[in-house]
Amino acid sequence: MGYRRVLAENDVGKAIDQVHSLVAARVGAIVGTSSDPVAFGPSLQQAIWSGALVGTIVPPPATLLLNAPQYRTGKVLADAAIEHIKAKLGGKAKVVLLTHDTMEFLAPRFTAMRDGLNAIPGVTIVADIAPKPVNKEGGFATMQTILVANPDVDVVLGGDAVVLGALEALRAAGKDRPDQFLGGIDGEPEAVSEIRKADSPYKASIALSSPVFGYAMGQFAADWLDGKSIPQAMDILPIALTRANLEWYNADLLDPASVYADPARRDHYLKMYGNICYDSRNEYVNFPWSSELK
């Protein structure tokens, strides 16, 4: 089989044209995502109707939809921060939340963080804001503004990119401390590098094991082309990366095939739901699926 990688570069019009070209070329499987699922969705539906497997990361429509339990993901990070606050900060902390609430699929992450932190009497959320843009530069600029009013921040939580920007702002202002807790979501390499440093404020990153779920997506695409039944949805289970567990986690990511082949190891990262095949492809997921929805 051939494999192609195409980059839309955040241009939804370009992404739509790319999918149309792939369908015209009778591609057997497409995996992708979009920040504008409403505009992008109809082109993916055409791919599904053509008989191709369509795997998406978070937004529908999809033959196989991949998502993280977003509330659980935020809770894992908040729990790690709360444990640090109690153990290292005497149960008191000024907290900054750098959110991405404008993306409806991610909003439950930050609801979980607020729920957990607001239950601790000594914790004060001094800023709860979505940086613009939601990237490292946005995190840096937003944190600079926050430090004007709140120069002594103890905890910063959000996506890895914005929290890494916040760390740069703290260092630029001379306000970084080893006893702070900065934590992000995504397991980005720069965040992992910071966690390895003994004196870094960056203490944890919630990893979503992209090599493992990427391998699973590839395997299910191959199964689809073999006429087999595959899951309709997969959960990416959140894992809090700390200095204590980085080595075994990195070993798994370097060899995702062996992780996938071992059900016990695979179940540590992924959970499957439902089933679908070529003959039942009209039953594809066409709503914002989450295992946390009741």
ZAMARGU-4260 file (C-alpha; in steps of 0.2 Angstrom, whole numbers, plus 5000, padded with zeros to 4 digits):
<rodrens>
0) 5000/5000/5000 | 5005/5018/4997 | 5005/5031/5010 | 5003/5050/5008 | 5005/5065/5020
5) 4996/5081/5015 | 4997/5097/5025 | 4982/5109/5025 | 4992/5122/5036 | 4976/5128/5045
10) 4968/5132/5028 | 4950/5124/5028 | 4948/5128/5009 | 4964/5119/5005 | 4959/5104/5016
15) 4943/5102/5007 | 4951/5103/4990 | 4964/5090/4996 | 4950/5078/5002 | 4941/5080/4985
20) 4957/5076/4976 | 4960/5060/4987 | 4942/5054/4984 | 4944/5057/4965 | 4960/5046/4967
25) 4950/5032/4975 | 4961/5033/4991 | 4956/5019/5003 | 4958/5028/5020 | 4960/5046/5026
30) 4965/5052/5043 | 4964/5070/5048 | 4956/5084/5058 | 4950/5102/5057 | 4947/5117/5067
35) 4932/5121/5057 | 4922/5104/5056 | 4906/5113/5050 | 4915/5118/5034 | 4926/5102/5033
40) 4913/5089/5037 | 4904/5088/5020 | 4920/5084/5011 | 4923/5070/5023 | 4905/5063/5021
45) 4909/5062/5002 | 4925/5051/5007 | 4914/5040/5018 | 4901/5038/5004 | 4915/5033/4992
50) 4919/5018/5003 | 4935/5025/5011 | 4939/5024/5030 | 4938/5041/5037 | 4947/5043/5054
55) 4946/5060/5063 | 4954/5066/5078 | 4940/5074/5089 | 4927/5082/5077 | 4915/5071/5066
60) 4910/5065/5054 | 4920/5049/5054 | 4920/5030/5051 | 4932/5029/5066 | 4932/5044/5078
65) 4946/5047/5090 | 4944/5057/5106 | 4950/5059/5123 | 4939/5059/5138 | 4941/5078/5140
70) 4934/5080/5157 | 4945/5066/5163 | 4960/5073/5155 | 4958/5090/5164 | 4954/5081/5180
75) 4971/5071/5179 | 4980/5087/5177 | 4971/5096/5191 | 4973/5081/5203 | 4992/5082/5200
80) 4992/5100/5203 | 4981/5098/5219 | 4993/5085/5226 | 5008/5097/5223 | 4999/5111/5231
85) 4995/5101/5247 | 5013/5093/5248 | 5024/5107/5243 | 5014/5124/5245 | 5005/5121/5262
90) 4988/5119/5253 | 4988/5137/5247 | 4991/5143/5229 | 4987/5157/5217 | 4982/5148/5201
95) 4981/5154/5182 | 4971/5144/5170 | 4976/5147/5152 | 4960/5140/5143 | 4954/5135/5126
100) 4936/5136/5129 | 4932/5143/5112 | 4935/5125/5106 | 4919/5117/5112 | 4926/5100/5111
105) 4940/5105/5123 | 4930/5115/5136 | 4926/5100/5148 | 4945/5100/5152 | 4944/5117/5160
110) 4928/5113/5168 | 4936/5099/5177 | 4951/5110/5182 | 4939/5123/5190 | 4929/5110/5199
115) 4944/5102/5207 | 4953/5118/5211 | 4938/5127/5218 | 4935/5113/5230 | 4952/5117/5239
120) 4949/5131/5252 | 4967/5138/5250 | 4967/5140/5231 | 4962/5156/5222 | 4961/5156/5203
125) 4968/5173/5199 | 4966/5172/5180 | 4955/5161/5169 | 4958/5167/5151 | 4960/5160/5134
130) 4976/5167/5126 | 4975/5174/5109 | 4981/5166/5099 | 4981/5149/5108 | 5000/5145/5106
135) 5016/5148/5114 | 5017/5166/5109 | 4999/5169/5115 | 5004/5161/5132 | 5019/5172/5134
140) 5009/5188/5131 | 4995/5183/5142 | 5006/5178/5156 | 5015/5195/5155 | 4999/5204/5157
145) 4993/5193/5172 | 5010/5196/5181 | 5007/5215/5181 | 4992/5212/5193 | 4998/5195/5201
150) 5017/5195/5202 | 5017/5179/5213 | 5009/5165/5204 | 5011/5147/5211 | 5002/5136/5198
155) 4999/5138/5179 | 4988/5125/5169 | 4983/5124/5151 | 4989/5116/5135 | 5007/5113/5134
160) 5010/5126/5121 | 5002/5141/5131 | 5010/5135/5147 | 5027/5134/5139 | 5024/5152/5134
165) 5019/5156/5152 | 5035/5148/5158 | 5045/5160/5147 | 5036/5175/5154 | 5039/5170/5172
170) 5058/5167/5168 | 5059/5184/5159 | 5051/5193/5174 | 5062/5183/5186 | 5046/5175/5194
175) 5050/5157/5191 | 5053/5146/5206 | 5057/5127/5208 | 5042/5125/5220 | 5029/5131/5207
180) 5018/5119/5197 | 5016/5122/5179 | 5007/5108/5170 | 5000/5106/5152 | 4991/5094/5141
185) 4998/5086/5125 | 5015/5078/5130 | 5025/5090/5119 | 5043/5087/5117 | 5048/5104/5125
190) 5037/5101/5140 | 5045/5084/5142 | 5062/5092/5141 | 5057/5104/5155 | 5050/5090/5166
195) 5067/5081/5165 | 5075/5096/5173 | 5076/5095/5192 | 5073/5113/5196 | 5060/5117/5182
200) 5043/5123/5188 | 5036/5112/5174 | 5030/5097/5184 | 5018/5087/5173 | 5011/5085/5155
205) 4995/5075/5151 | 5001/5064/5137 | 4989/5057/5124 | 5002/5045/5117 | 5000/5050/5098
210) 5012/5037/5092 | 5001/5023/5099 | 4985/5030/5093 | 4993/5034/5076 | 4998/5016/5075
215) 4981/5010/5079 | 4973/5021/5066 | 4985/5014/5053 | 4981/4996/5058 | 4962/4999/5058
220) 4964/5007/5041 | 4973/4991/5035 | 4959/4981/5043 | 4946/4991/5034 | 4954/4988/5017
225) 4954/4969/5022 | 4935/4970/5024 | 4936/4968/5043 | 4926/4976/5056 | 4934/4990/5066
230) 4929/5001/5081 | 4918/5016/5078 | 4927/5026/5091 | 4942/5026/5102 | 4946/5035/5118
235) 4964/5041/5121 | 4967/5038/5139 | 4976/5053/5148 | 4992/5049/5157 | 5001/5062/5168
240) 5019/5062/5163 | 5031/5066/5177 | 5050/5063/5180 | 5045/5047/5188 | 5037/5038/5173
245) 5045/5047/5158 | 5057/5032/5154 | 5044/5018/5152 | 5032/5030/5143 | 5046/5035/5130
250) 5050/5017/5128 | 5032/5013/5123 | 5031/5028/5111 | 5047/5022/5102 | 5039/5005/5098
255) 5020/5007/5096 | 5019/4991/5086 | 5023/4981/5102 | 5012/4991/5113 | 4997/4988/5100
260) 5001/4969/5100 | 5000/4967/5119 | 4982/4970/5124 | 4987/4974/5142 | 4999/4988/5137
265) 4987/4994/5123 | 4973/4995/5135 | 4983/5007/5146 | 4982/5020/5131 | 4967/5016/5121
270) 4949/5010/5124 | 4938/5005/5109 | 4919/5007/5107 | 4906/5000/5094 | 4910/4992/5077
275) 4908/4996/5059 | 4914/4989/5042 | 4912/4994/5024 | 4895/4986/5022 | 4888/4996/5037
280) 4898/5012/5033 | 4881/5022/5032 | 4881/5021/5051 | 4896/5032/5053 | 4897/5044/5068
285) 4890/5061/5063 | 4889/5070/5080 | 4902/5076/5093 | 4905/5059/5101 | 4912/5057/5119
290) 4913/5042/5130 | 4908/5055/5144 | 4892/5059/5137 | 4877/5051/5145
</rodrens>
